[in-house]
Amino acid sequence: MKILNRVIDYIDDKEIKITLYINKMHILNYLEIIDFDDKKITIKYNKGLIIIKGNNLMISKLLNDEALITGFIKTVEIGENNEWKNLS
């Protein structure tokens, strides 16, 4: 049963996943894009908000739960339960 539970957890994973690249950011399992322009993008996930700040920001790929942000990313802030973490 442990193996079956691991497979189910893997397939039905809803945790936010963020991967940073040079001038790109991949986000998986977000809930909603709240606001965006070329300098700031705000994204809601199951525990809070993600705020991406930079220049020439663009949402290059957009699916139901997956987004690719491109541009010059200066800062990434993650808010979880009213606590903020800065990834930059």
Secondary structure, 3 states (H helix, E strand, C coil): CHHHHHHHHHHCCCCCEEEEECCEEEEECCCEEEEECCCEEEEEECCEEEEEEEEEEEEEEECCCEEEEEEEEEEEEEEECCEEEECC
